[in-house]
Each structure stands twice: as C-alpha cells, then as structure tokens.
Amino acid sequence: MVTFIGAGPGDPELITVKGQKRLADADVVIYAGSLVNPEILTWCRPEAVIHNSASLSLEQVIALIGQAVAEGKKVARVHTGDPSIYGAIREQMDVLDELGIAYEVIPGVSSFLASAAAVQKEFTLPGVSQTVIITRLAGRTPVPERESLRSLAQHQASLCIFLSTAMIGEVVAELRDGGYSEDTPVAVVYKASWPEQKIVQGTLADIADKVQAAKLSRTAMIMVGRFLEGPYERSLLYDPTFSHGYRQAVEEKKS
Ligand SMILES: C[S@@+](CC[C@H](N)C(=O)[O-])C[C@H]1O[C@@H](n2cnc3c(N)ncnc32)[C@H](O)[C@@H]1O
C-alpha cells in the first residue's frame, strides 16, 4: 500500500493524526526533502528506510515505490503542506494507476493556511472578500495567460501567491497593472510555523523593498488584500438578529 501524506507547512505537530499514524507504520518513506521539515521523520520507525526525493526524478521515485510494494512493504510518500497544491502528486498517481498499484491520499495543512495563522487573519471577511485565489507567478513553470496575476487582480479577492517571493518586484508590478492601489496591504510569511518563521508586512508601495531588505526569497507566501487590514462586516452566523438552522434570532435587527 502507498500513502501520500501532506506533512503540513513545517511544524512537525501540524501533520494530521492520520498522516502521523501512517508515517509511524511505514517501512519505506520517500519525502520531499527540499521543503519537508526533516524533523517530521522523528515520527518514523527506527528501522524504516528513508529516501529524500529532492534529487530524484519521477521515474526514480516510482521505481522505489514499485520495488517496495513488490516486497509487500508499506510506503509513505511525504509531501510538504497539502500534496494537491503545487505538489506534483497527480503525475505519480497516474503512473501508479497504470501499474495497478493502490494508494490513498491523506491531506495536509497547506502553507497558505499556516501563513494566515501566522499573521492571525481571516481570508474570507464579510464585506471584504469571500474568495481566496491561490496562484503563482510564472517562472520556469509557465502559468496560462488567462490566469496572469494582472487578470486575477481585477477580482480584488484575497490572494495567496506561492513560489514567487524571489520575483516580488514583478508581483508588485503585475498587481499594480491589474488595479490594486498602492495602499493595498501585503504580508509575506517566510517559513510559516518553522522556528525561523519571519513576517514582513507592508503595502503594495513598500513591500518589495521590505522583502528585499529582509533577504526573503524562498519558502515564503505572499498574501495580498484588504483582509489583512481595515474594516469588515460582522458575520451573520453569529449575529443575534439572524436566524438559521441552529439558532432563532433573539432580537429584531434595527434598520
Ligand atoms: C512547491 S510549493 C509546495 C506547496 C505545498 N504543497 C503547500 O501546500 O504548502 C512550495 C511553495 O510553497 C510555499 N511554502 C511552502 N512551505 C511554506 C511555509 N512554511 N511558509 C510559507 N510558504 C511556504 C512557498 O511559496 C514555496 O515556494
């Protein structure tokens, strides 16, 4: 059996209980060493065989999995955050399907969620935005033109930009061209939930300089939007004048 596990953003305690159990039970562990905190491996059995996939190709990873499965071993394939986001998990699952190898996927806490927790904000504030856009700037991996930051910017939704901190100047230029004003709040979280976590906060006008001064280029999340600062409306869910399936309104709403 093969289990894909989302290891979470860094703090070893942010793996799910189910993910930790599968990891503790695995005979062979293949982890994405460029981003997964190696401390997560303390959950493994001492006799588990551990491979770092950072220097391996897809073919080499599949060969390791195939061999272990043929020997009747349990394999844990460990990805950072949640494997469904920039995780290159689909191509592995498709090959395993072709080979007739069964697998399961255990989700993880993605770094965009750990970044919101680090700055103690909520992405979906009433009256501000009810939409979160997860995206990245094109790098060596292209992004379809219809999903350019400039075109996504027109929605003024809460934005989480992965894999782009080294290009913060371009990110800012695209957001400006897309219509974000200079005073739009921006927060950049480096290594959310790791002991070395750093938070840089500013606006579209000054965030590029601040990020460069802090020398942040890798493993950081750029969050953009008025959810980071400014007014919002109260939620209806907890509004005493609003009835719903679990609660009757206790007072009339004053108009
Ligand atoms: C290949 S993607 C993997 C994303 C991962 N699957 C997830 O759900 O978080 C790597 C990018 O995720 C972001 N990232 C990963 N871990 C992070 C963390 N602890 N804090 C901030 N950003 C992180 C960075 O933008 C980094 O460049």
PDBQT file of the ligand as one rigid body, heavy atoms in Angstrom, charges set to zero:
ROOT
HETATM    1  C1  LIG A 301       6.238  23.544  -4.375  1.00  0.00    +0.000 C 
HETATM    2  S1  LIG A 301       5.232  24.608  -3.409  1.00  0.00    +0.000 S 
HETATM    3  C2  LIG A 301       4.513  23.440  -2.324  1.00  0.00    +0.000 C 
HETATM    4  C3  LIG A 301       3.287  23.957  -1.614  1.00  0.00    +0.000 C 
HETATM    5  C4  LIG A 301       2.717  22.949  -0.623  1.00  0.00    +0.000 C 
HETATM    6  N1  LIG A 301       2.161  21.800  -1.299  1.00  0.00    +0.000 N 
HETATM    7  C5  LIG A 301       1.670  23.565   0.286  1.00  0.00    +0.000 C 
HETATM    8  O1  LIG A 301       0.505  23.112   0.287  1.00  0.00    +0.000 OA
HETATM    9  O2  LIG A 301       2.013  24.482   1.034  1.00  0.00    +0.000 OA
HETATM   10  C6  LIG A 301       6.411  25.470  -2.460  1.00  0.00    +0.000 C 
HETATM   11  C7  LIG A 301       5.962  26.871  -2.103  1.00  0.00    +0.000 C 
HETATM   12  O3  LIG A 301       5.009  26.817  -1.069  1.00  0.00    +0.000 OA
HETATM   13  C8  LIG A 301       5.190  27.911  -0.195  1.00  0.00    +0.000 C 
HETATM   14  N2  LIG A 301       5.569  27.390   1.121  1.00  0.00    +0.000 N 
HETATM   15  C9  LIG A 301       5.836  26.105   1.452  1.00  0.00    +0.000 A 
HETATM   16  N3  LIG A 301       6.030  25.983   2.785  1.00  0.00    +0.000 NA
HETATM   17  C10 LIG A 301       5.907  27.239   3.296  1.00  0.00    +0.000 A 
HETATM   18  C11 LIG A 301       5.951  27.772   4.605  1.00  0.00    +0.000 A 
HETATM   19  N4  LIG A 301       6.188  27.000   5.671  1.00  0.00    +0.000 N 
HETATM   20  N5  LIG A 301       5.748  29.103   4.769  1.00  0.00    +0.000 NA
HETATM   21  C12 LIG A 301       5.482  29.894   3.710  1.00  0.00    +0.000 A 
HETATM   22  N6  LIG A 301       5.403  29.445   2.446  1.00  0.00    +0.000 NA
HETATM   23  C13 LIG A 301       5.606  28.133   2.242  1.00  0.00    +0.000 A 
HETATM   24  C14 LIG A 301       6.265  28.795  -0.779  1.00  0.00    +0.000 C 
HETATM   25  O4  LIG A 301       5.643  29.745  -1.617  1.00  0.00    +0.000 OA
HETATM   26  C15 LIG A 301       7.057  27.797  -1.576  1.00  0.00    +0.000 C 
HETATM   27  O5  LIG A 301       7.753  28.437  -2.628  1.00  0.00    +0.000 OA
ENDROOT
TORSDOF 0
